[in-house]
Amino acid sequence: MSTLDDREADGTRLSIKPLGIKLGLEIQGLNFSNPLKPTTVDRIQSLLLEKQFLSFPNQDLTPERLFEISELFGMPEVSPIWSGMPENPAIIRAAKKAGEVDPLLCDPQTFGSFYKRPSKFVFAYFDDESINADIICGSMTEAWKALSKPLQDFLAPLTAIHTASSVYAPSRKNAGLYVGGNCSQLVYSDAVYQSSEHPIVHTHPDTGLRSLFINQAHTQSIKGLGKIESRTILNFLWAHCARPEFGCRIVCYAKNFVIWDNRVTTIMLTEYEKMKDRLLYLIATRNEERLNPSPIWPTTAKAFT
């Protein structure tokens, strides 16, 4: 498996420690303010595919630099729901003032799972002295591996329906996010009601590993099952995926830079105190292909576009 050496080519000493039992690493010693060598980008991406969550504390980044970094790993995408920054709509400035509705506070989610092609990688930078949040991370790869073979066989051919409206549909509670009352703004359009179908189990295009693809925020039902059957199975899976051995917790100190592989993970943001501010910047990169339900790997992207 690919690992980052404890020294970069220029002699910089790296401090690497695990964040969870099976996933997540905290890496100190890389300076993302400076240009990254192609070999460094390759090693970061290899480790990201292996460990799924990477945290880089003590980074001094501007939103523009965050965008440049994301471009090294793929094509940044513009969200049709989040209002991006005027100078670059791919950069989401997710701010919350004390007492406001938190636009990021929801059940465990996979970014854009309600789109036909959910986001590939997500880049987050916490740029506020009062962070007031942690990221609770879950690996759907580890959750899948821990299921019994009979249950895996039952789930493998099933399809789930994901919707945006479960989180983003306008309501009295979140009205300020749409009408200019809050720091962060959402865009009201048909995208708020977007829904897509995805296989409950898919094969990662880069690693070949099988993984669940469900999340509590956006997965609404299992196609072809009755309402009670669907809800019972999903409730079991969500409880299963929440087991601590499948996840890690990233403490979001100021100047912390985090990357995760959105295709095989869920995240949930905590809120310590409602009457505190928080500011972070988010960028997601575009997925080149739809989810592959087949256990056959490698495969061509054409069959699943």
C-alpha positions as CSV (number, residue, x, y, z in Angstrom):
1,M,0.0,0.0,0.0
2,S,1.1,3.5,-0.7
3,T,2.4,5.6,2.2
4,L,4.0,8.9,2.8
5,D,7.5,8.6,3.9
6,D,8.4,10.5,7.1
7,R,10.6,12.8,5.0
8,E,9.8,14.7,1.8
9,A,12.3,14.9,-1.0
10,D,13.5,18.3,0.4
11,G,14.2,16.8,3.8
12,T,11.1,18.1,5.5
13,R,10.2,16.0,8.5
14,L,6.6,14.7,8.5
15,S,4.7,13.7,11.5
16,I,2.0,11.1,10.7
17,K,-0.4,9.6,13.1
18,P,-3.7,7.6,12.7
19,L,-7.0,9.2,13.5
20,G,-9.0,6.0,13.7
21,I,-8.6,2.3,14.0
22,K,-8.8,1.7,10.2
23,L,-9.1,5.1,8.5
24,G,-7.9,8.7,8.7
25,L,-4.5,10.2,9.1
26,E,-3.2,13.5,10.6
27,I,-0.1,14.7,8.7
28,Q,2.0,17.6,9.8
29,G,5.0,19.0,8.1
30,L,3.6,19.7,4.6
31,N,3.2,23.3,3.7
32,F,0.3,23.7,1.3
33,S,0.9,27.4,0.9
34,N,3.9,26.4,-1.3
35,P,3.6,24.7,-4.7
36,L,3.3,20.9,-4.4
37,K,5.5,18.6,-6.4
38,P,3.7,16.1,-8.7
39,T,5.2,13.3,-6.6
40,T,3.8,14.8,-3.5
41,V,0.4,15.1,-5.0
42,D,0.5,11.5,-6.2
43,R,1.5,10.2,-2.7
44,I,-1.3,12.3,-1.1
45,Q,-3.9,10.9,-3.5
46,S,-2.6,7.3,-2.9
47,L,-2.9,7.7,0.8
48,L,-6.3,9.4,0.5
49,L,-7.6,6.3,-1.4
50,E,-6.2,4.1,1.3
51,K,-7.2,6.0,4.4
52,Q,-10.1,8.0,3.0
53,F,-9.7,11.0,5.4
54,L,-6.5,13.2,5.6
55,S,-6.1,16.1,8.1
56,F,-3.3,18.7,7.7
57,P,-3.2,21.0,10.7
58,N,-1.6,24.5,10.8
59,Q,-2.1,25.5,7.2
60,D,-2.3,29.1,6.2
61,L,-4.5,29.0,3.1
62,T,-6.6,31.6,1.2
63,P,-9.8,30.5,-0.6
64,E,-7.9,31.0,-3.9
65,R,-5.1,28.7,-2.8
66,L,-7.6,26.0,-1.7
67,F,-9.1,26.1,-5.2
68,E,-5.6,25.7,-6.7
69,I,-5.0,22.7,-4.5
70,S,-8.3,21.1,-5.4
71,E,-7.4,21.5,-9.1
72,L,-4.4,19.2,-8.6
73,F,-6.8,16.4,-7.7
74,G,-9.6,16.9,-10.2
75,M,-12.1,19.3,-11.7
76,P,-13.8,21.6,-9.1
77,E,-17.5,21.7,-9.5
78,V,-20.1,24.4,-8.9
79,S,-23.0,23.5,-6.6
80,P,-26.4,24.4,-7.9
81,I,-27.7,24.6,-4.3
82,W,-24.9,26.4,-2.4
83,S,-24.2,30.0,-3.3
84,G,-20.5,30.1,-4.2
85,M,-18.2,33.1,-3.7
86,P,-18.7,35.8,-6.4
87,E,-15.2,35.7,-7.6
88,N,-15.2,31.9,-7.9
89,P,-18.5,30.0,-7.5
90,A,-16.8,26.7,-7.0
91,I,-15.7,27.9,-3.5
92,I,-18.4,27.6,-0.9
93,R,-18.0,30.0,2.1
94,A,-19.9,28.1,4.8
95,A,-20.3,30.7,7.5
96,K,-22.5,30.7,10.6
97,K,-23.0,33.5,13.0
98,A,-24.0,32.9,16.6
99,G,-27.6,31.8,16.8
100,E,-28.1,31.2,13.1
101,V,-29.4,28.0,11.6
102,D,-26.3,25.9,10.7
103,P,-26.4,25.1,7.0
104,L,-24.0,22.1,7.5
105,L,-25.7,20.6,10.6
106,C,-27.5,17.4,9.5
107,D,-27.3,13.6,9.9
108,P,-24.3,11.8,8.4
109,Q,-24.1,12.7,4.7
110,T,-22.3,12.0,1.5
111,F,-22.0,15.2,-0.5
112,G,-24.3,15.3,-3.5
113,S,-25.5,11.7,-3.2
114,F,-28.7,13.0,-4.7
115,Y,-26.9,13.8,-8.0
116,K,-26.3,11.2,-10.8
117,R,-22.6,11.6,-10.2
118,P,-21.9,12.4,-6.5
119,S,-18.8,14.5,-5.7
120,K,-15.4,12.7,-5.8
121,F,-13.1,14.5,-3.3
122,V,-14.1,17.2,-0.8
123,F,-11.6,19.8,0.4
124,A,-12.4,21.7,3.6
125,Y,-10.5,24.5,5.3
126,F,-11.3,25.9,8.7
127,D,-10.3,29.6,8.8
128,D,-11.8,31.0,12.0
129,E,-10.5,31.4,15.5
130,S,-13.7,30.0,17.0
131,I,-14.1,26.7,15.2
132,N,-16.8,25.2,17.2
133,A,-17.0,21.9,15.3
134,D,-15.5,18.5,14.7
135,I,-16.0,16.2,11.7
136,I,-17.4,12.8,12.5
137,C,-16.1,10.5,9.7
138,G,-17.4,7.1,8.6
139,S,-16.0,4.6,6.1
140,M,-18.6,2.8,4.1
141,T,-15.9,0.4,2.9
142,E,-15.3,-0.9,6.4
143,A,-19.0,-1.0,7.1
144,W,-19.5,-3.2,4.0
145,K,-16.7,-5.6,4.9
146,A,-18.2,-6.2,8.4
147,L,-21.5,-7.4,7.1
148,S,-22.3,-11.1,7.0
149,K,-22.1,-12.8,3.6
150,P,-25.8,-13.5,3.4
151,L,-26.6,-9.9,4.1
152,Q,-24.1,-8.7,1.5
153,D,-25.7,-11.0,-1.0
154,F,-29.1,-9.6,-0.2
155,L,-28.0,-5.9,-0.5
156,A,-25.8,-6.2,-3.6
157,P,-28.5,-6.1,-6.2
158,L,-30.6,-3.4,-4.5
159,T,-31.0,0.3,-5.4
160,A,-31.6,3.3,-3.1
161,I,-33.3,6.6,-3.8
162,H,-31.4,9.7,-2.6
163,T,-33.0,13.2,-2.4
164,A,-31.8,16.7,-1.7
165,S,-35.1,17.9,-0.3
166,S,-34.6,16.0,3.0
167,V,-32.0,18.6,3.9
168,Y,-32.5,21.5,1.6
169,A,-36.2,21.9,1.0
170,P,-37.2,25.4,2.2
171,S,-39.0,25.5,5.5
172,R,-39.8,28.0,8.2
173,K,-36.7,26.9,10.1
174,N,-34.2,27.4,7.3
175,A,-35.8,30.3,5.5
176,G,-32.9,32.6,6.3
177,L,-30.6,30.5,4.2
178,Y,-32.7,31.4,1.1
179,V,-33.9,35.0,1.6
180,G,-30.7,36.7,2.7
181,G,-31.1,36.5,6.5
182,N,-28.0,34.3,7.1
183,C,-24.3,34.6,6.4
184,S,-24.4,31.5,4.1
185,Q,-26.9,31.4,1.3
186,L,-28.6,28.6,-0.6
187,V,-30.0,29.0,-4.1
188,Y,-33.6,28.1,-4.6
189,S,-34.1,26.1,-7.8
190,D,-35.3,22.7,-8.9
191,A,-31.9,21.3,-7.6
192,V,-33.3,21.6,-4.1
193,Y,-35.7,18.7,-5.0
194,Q,-33.2,16.7,-7.0
195,S,-33.3,12.9,-6.6
196,S,-31.2,10.1,-8.0
197,E,-31.0,6.3,-7.8
198,H,-27.7,4.6,-6.8
199,P,-26.7,1.0,-6.1
200,I,-26.6,0.3,-2.4
201,V,-23.3,-1.5,-3.0
202,H,-20.7,-0.2,-5.5
203,T,-17.1,-0.9,-6.6
204,H,-14.6,1.9,-6.1
205,P,-13.2,2.8,-9.6
206,D,-9.6,3.4,-8.2
207,T,-9.2,0.7,-5.6
208,G,-11.6,-2.0,-6.7
209,L,-13.0,-2.3,-3.1
210,R,-16.7,-2.8,-2.5
211,S,-18.5,-0.2,-0.4
212,L,-22.0,0.7,0.8
213,F,-23.5,3.9,-0.7
214,I,-26.1,5.1,1.7
215,N,-26.3,8.1,4.1
216,Q,-28.8,9.1,6.7
217,A,-29.2,12.7,5.4
218,H,-30.2,11.9,1.8
219,T,-31.0,8.2,1.4
220,Q,-34.8,8.0,1.5
221,S,-35.8,4.5,0.5
222,I,-34.9,1.2,-1.1
223,K,-36.4,0.8,-4.5
224,G,-38.8,-2.1,-4.8
225,L,-39.3,-2.6,-1.1
226,G,-42.3,-1.7,1.0
227,K,-42.1,1.4,3.2
228,I,-41.7,-0.5,6.4
229,E,-39.2,-3.0,4.9
230,S,-37.2,-0.2,3.4
231,R,-37.1,1.8,6.6
232,T,-36.2,-1.2,8.8
233,I,-33.3,-2.1,6.6
234,L,-32.0,1.4,6.3
235,N,-32.3,2.0,10.1
236,F,-30.2,-1.2,10.7
237,L,-27.6,-0.1,8.2
238,W,-27.3,3.4,9.6
239,A,-26.8,2.0,13.1
240,H,-24.2,-0.5,11.7
241,C,-22.3,2.3,9.8
242,A,-22.1,4.4,13.0
243,R,-20.0,1.8,14.8
244,P,-16.9,3.6,16.1
245,E,-14.4,1.1,14.6
246,F,-15.6,2.2,11.1
247,G,-14.8,5.9,11.7
248,C,-12.7,8.6,13.2
249,R,-13.1,12.1,14.6
250,I,-11.3,15.1,13.2
251,V,-11.0,18.1,15.6
252,C,-11.3,21.2,13.5
253,Y,-8.8,23.6,14.9
254,A,-8.3,26.9,13.2
255,K,-6.2,26.5,10.1
256,N,-7.0,22.8,9.7
257,F,-7.1,21.5,6.1
258,V,-9.1,18.3,5.5
259,I,-9.6,16.1,2.4
260,W,-11.8,13.1,2.1
261,D,-12.9,10.6,-0.6
262,N,-16.6,11.3,-0.8
263,R,-17.4,8.2,-2.8
264,V,-16.9,5.8,0.1
265,T,-17.5,8.0,3.2
266,T,-20.0,9.9,5.2
267,I,-19.4,13.0,7.3
268,M,-21.3,14.8,10.0
269,L,-20.3,18.1,11.5
270,T,-20.8,18.7,15.2
271,E,-21.8,22.0,16.8
272,Y,-20.5,22.5,20.3
273,E,-22.4,25.7,21.1
274,K,-25.2,27.3,19.1
275,M,-24.2,30.8,20.2
276,K,-20.7,30.6,18.6
277,D,-19.5,31.5,15.1
278,R,-17.9,29.2,12.6
279,L,-16.3,29.7,9.2
280,L,-15.0,27.1,6.7
281,Y,-14.4,26.9,3.0
282,L,-15.5,23.9,0.9
283,I,-14.7,22.7,-2.6
284,A,-15.8,19.4,-4.2
285,T,-14.3,17.9,-7.3
286,R,-16.4,16.3,-10.0
287,N,-16.8,12.5,-10.3
288,E,-15.9,11.3,-13.8
289,E,-18.3,8.4,-13.8
290,R,-21.4,7.1,-12.1
291,L,-21.3,4.5,-9.4
292,N,-20.4,1.0,-10.6
293,P,-22.7,-1.7,-9.1
294,S,-20.7,-4.6,-10.6
295,P,-18.1,-6.4,-8.5
296,I,-15.9,-6.6,-11.7
297,W,-12.9,-4.4,-11.5
298,P,-11.2,-2.7,-13.3
299,T,-13.8,-1.7,-15.8
300,T,-14.3,1.0,-18.4
301,A,-16.1,4.2,-17.5
302,K,-18.2,4.0,-20.7
303,A,-20.5,1.3,-19.3
304,F,-21.6,3.4,-16.4
305,T,-21.7,6.9,-17.7
